[in-house]
Amino acid sequence: MAEDVPELSVGVLPPWRGQGVGRALLTELARRAVEHGFARVSLSVERANHARRLYVTEGFTTVESGPDSDTMVMVLSER
Ligand SMILES: CC(C)(COP(=O)(O)OP(=O)(O)OC[C@H]1O[C@@H](n2cnc3c(N)ncnc32)[C@H](O)[C@@H]1OP(=O)(O)O)[C@@H](O)C(=O)NCCC(=O)NCCS
């Protein structure tokens, strides 16, 4: 969405899903992004994907909506 806003792509191999790995990855990614001086990180998610709930509970908010997917942003200074 902007050159200074990294876009995340998160995936956990099927046997490891539902055990907190995705949430731990996001927490660590946010910590490292702050460390590297970024103010925001973004991602795109299909609206039907259960990952959306993970992102909302981690503090991402929707900034743009397409027909089936949303662009979401986490403001790191608020963490
Ligand atoms: C999305 C993904 C990264 C989540 O990783 P994960 O390790 O399974 O997630 P966690 O175990 O940390 O769960 C975090 C939250 O995700 C949601 N969640 C995870 N698995 C879920 C499921 N099967 N159904 C509904 N919600 C689910 C829950 O809100 C959960 O929060 P809770 O533990 O408080 O209930 C993983 O499922 C994945 O790789 N999916 C396929 C690829 C993909 O869709 N990536 C996202 C593209 S935007």
The ligand as an SDF file (V2000), in Angstrom:
LIG
                    3D

 48 50  0  0  0  0  0  0  0  0999 V2000
   -3.9250  -18.2590    9.0710 C   0  0  0  0  0  0  0  0  0  0  0  0
   -2.8090  -19.0330    9.7490 C   0  0  0  0  0  0  0  0  0  0  0  0
   -1.4480  -18.3810    9.4510 C   0  0  0  0  0  0  0  0  0  0  0  0
   -3.0570  -18.9700   11.2790 C   0  0  0  0  0  0  0  0  0  0  0  0
   -1.9970  -19.6620   11.9190 O   0  0  0  0  0  0  0  0  0  0  0  0
   -2.2990  -20.6190   13.1770 P   0  0  0  0  0  0  0  0  0  0  0  0
   -1.0050  -21.0290   13.7490 O   0  0  0  0  0  0  0  0  0  0  0  0
   -3.2350  -21.6800   12.7540 O   0  0  0  0  0  0  0  0  0  0  0  0
   -3.0820  -19.5920   14.1480 O   0  0  0  0  0  0  0  0  0  0  0  0
   -3.1520  -19.6110   15.7270 P   0  0  0  0  0  0  0  0  0  0  0  0
   -3.1480  -21.0320   16.2420 O   0  0  0  0  0  0  0  0  0  0  0  0
   -2.1140  -18.6860   16.2890 O   0  0  0  0  0  0  0  0  0  0  0  0
   -4.6160  -19.0250   15.9680 O   0  0  0  0  0  0  0  0  0  0  0  0
   -4.8320  -17.6390   16.0790 C   0  0  0  0  0  0  0  0  0  0  0  0
   -6.2870  -17.3110   15.8100 C   0  0  0  0  0  0  0  0  0  0  0  0
   -6.6590  -17.6580   14.4900 O   0  0  0  0  0  0  0  0  0  0  0  0
   -8.0120  -18.0850   14.4750 C   0  0  0  0  0  0  0  0  0  0  0  0
   -8.0450  -19.4660   14.0180 N   0  0  0  0  0  0  0  0  0  0  0  0
   -6.9880  -20.3080   13.8850 C   0  0  0  0  0  0  0  0  0  0  0  0
   -7.3960  -21.4750   13.3650 N   0  0  0  0  0  0  0  0  0  0  0  0
   -8.7340  -21.3610   13.1500 C   0  0  0  0  0  0  0  0  0  0  0  0
   -9.7340  -22.2050   12.5850 C   0  0  0  0  0  0  0  0  0  0  0  0
   -9.4380  -23.4330   12.1400 N   0  0  0  0  0  0  0  0  0  0  0  0
  -11.0070  -21.7500   12.5110 N   0  0  0  0  0  0  0  0  0  0  0  0
  -11.3150  -20.5050   12.9560 C   0  0  0  0  0  0  0  0  0  0  0  0
  -10.4020  -19.6440   13.4980 N   0  0  0  0  0  0  0  0  0  0  0  0
   -9.1410  -20.0750   13.5830 C   0  0  0  0  0  0  0  0  0  0  0  0
   -8.5490  -17.9390   15.8510 C   0  0  0  0  0  0  0  0  0  0  0  0
   -9.1220  -16.6580   15.9520 O   0  0  0  0  0  0  0  0  0  0  0  0
   -7.2970  -18.0200   16.6870 C   0  0  0  0  0  0  0  0  0  0  0  0
   -7.4470  -17.3320   17.8700 O   0  0  0  0  0  0  0  0  0  0  0  0
   -7.7050  -18.1150   19.2680 P   0  0  0  0  0  0  0  0  0  0  0  0
   -6.5490  -19.0460   19.4250 O   0  0  0  0  0  0  0  0  0  0  0  0
   -7.7330  -17.0030   20.2660 O   0  0  0  0  0  0  0  0  0  0  0  0
   -9.0160  -18.8140   19.0680 O   0  0  0  0  0  0  0  0  0  0  0  0
   -2.8210  -20.5250    9.2930 C   0  0  0  0  0  0  0  0  0  0  0  0
   -4.0890  -21.0660    9.5750 O   0  0  0  0  0  0  0  0  0  0  0  0
   -2.4930  -20.7200    7.8140 C   0  0  0  0  0  0  0  0  0  0  0  0
   -1.3150  -20.8080    7.4230 O   0  0  0  0  0  0  0  0  0  0  0  0
   -3.5210  -20.8040    6.9630 N   0  0  0  0  0  0  0  0  0  0  0  0
   -3.3370  -21.0170    5.5210 C   0  0  0  0  0  0  0  0  0  0  0  0
   -2.6570  -19.8550    4.8420 C   0  0  0  0  0  0  0  0  0  0  0  0
   -3.4400  -18.5830    5.0340 C   0  0  0  0  0  0  0  0  0  0  0  0
   -4.6610  -18.5550    4.8940 O   0  0  0  0  0  0  0  0  0  0  0  0
   -2.6960  -17.5170    5.3910 N   0  0  0  0  0  0  0  0  0  0  0  0
   -3.2690  -16.2010    5.5820 C   0  0  0  0  0  0  0  0  0  0  0  0
   -3.3110  -15.4610    4.2730 C   0  0  0  0  0  0  0  0  0  0  0  0
   -3.8790  -13.8190    4.5780 S   0  0  0  0  0  0  0  0  0  0  0  0
  1  2  1  0
  2  3  1  0
  2  4  1  0
  2 36  1  0
  4  5  1  0
  5  6  1  0
  6  7  2  0
  6  8  1  0
  6  9  1  0
  9 10  1  0
 10 11  2  0
 10 12  1  0
 10 13  1  0
 13 14  1  0
 14 15  1  0
 15 16  1  0
 15 30  1  0
 16 17  1  0
 17 18  1  0
 17 28  1  0
 18 19  1  0
 18 27  1  0
 19 20  2  0
 20 21  1  0
 21 22  1  0
 21 27  2  0
 22 23  1  0
 22 24  2  0
 24 25  1  0
 25 26  2  0
 26 27  1  0
 28 29  1  0
 28 30  1  0
 30 31  1  0
 31 32  1  0
 32 33  2  0
 32 34  1  0
 32 35  1  0
 36 37  1  0
 36 38  1  0
 38 39  2  0
 38 40  1  0
 40 41  1  0
 41 42  1  0
 42 43  1  0
 43 44  2  0
 43 45  1  0
 45 46  1  0
 46 47  1  0
 47 48  1  0
M  END
$$$$
